[in-house]
Amino acid sequence: MVSHAQWKLARDRKIAQGIAEDPEVAKLREEISMSWDLGQAVYDRRTELGISQTELAQRAGMTQPQISKLELGGTMPTLPLLARLARAMEASLSVELDGDTSVVAFRARTTAA
């Protein structure tokens, strides 16, 4: 199995050699990157809360394997599922898409004083 880092290094080597990437491969790479970023954001918030995948799954009405797959970047959830996850993690979800870059973050909700 090729790790994410090895995959990126192979792509960088091809670019350095002047080998153009197929547009379909570039599109797929972008989708994978977004899934990876989302999974990392879920993992970061869950560990910040100090809860297990099982507990998050129970809170969000999901299964532990679904949470695991999401955290590993293996799926792109729907907006309603993202809303459930945000509620389950007592957070708001921020997604910024700008050209080739994306930033995904779950931020703790602030309570009004």
ChimeraX attribute file (.defattr): number of C-alpha atoms within 10 A of each C-alpha:
attribute: neighborCount
match mode: 1-to-1
recipient: residues
	/A:1	4
	/A:2	7
	/A:3	8
	/A:4	10
	/A:5	9
	/A:6	11
	/A:7	10
	/A:8	12
	/A:9	12
	/A:10	11
	/A:11	15
	/A:12	13
	/A:13	11
	/A:14	12
	/A:15	12
	/A:16	10
	/A:17	9
	/A:18	9
	/A:19	11
	/A:20	11
	/A:21	11
	/A:22	8
	/A:23	9
	/A:24	9
	/A:25	10
	/A:26	12
	/A:27	12
	/A:28	11
	/A:29	13
	/A:30	15
	/A:31	15
	/A:32	16
	/A:33	17
	/A:34	21
	/A:35	21
	/A:36	20
	/A:37	19
	/A:38	26
	/A:39	23
	/A:40	18
	/A:41	19
	/A:42	27
	/A:43	20
	/A:44	16
	/A:45	19
	/A:46	20
	/A:47	11
	/A:48	11
	/A:49	13
	/A:50	10
	/A:51	12
	/A:52	14
	/A:53	21
	/A:54	16
	/A:55	17
	/A:56	20
	/A:57	18
	/A:58	13
	/A:59	15
	/A:60	19
	/A:61	13
	/A:62	17
	/A:63	15
	/A:64	16
	/A:65	12
	/A:66	15
	/A:67	24
	/A:68	18
	/A:69	13
	/A:70	20
	/A:71	22
	/A:72	17
	/A:73	20
	/A:74	15
	/A:75	19
	/A:76	17
	/A:77	13
	/A:78	8
	/A:79	9
	/A:80	9
	/A:81	14
	/A:82	17
	/A:83	16
	/A:84	15
	/A:85	24
	/A:86	21
	/A:87	15
	/A:88	17
	/A:89	23
	/A:90	17
	/A:91	17
	/A:92	16
	/A:93	19
	/A:94	12
	/A:95	11
	/A:96	10
	/A:97	10
	/A:98	8
	/A:99	6
	/A:100	9
	/A:101	10
	/A:102	14
	/A:103	13
	/A:104	19
	/A:105	19
	/A:106	21
	/A:107	16
	/A:108	15
	/A:109	13
	/A:110	9
	/A:111	5
	/A:112	4
	/A:113	3
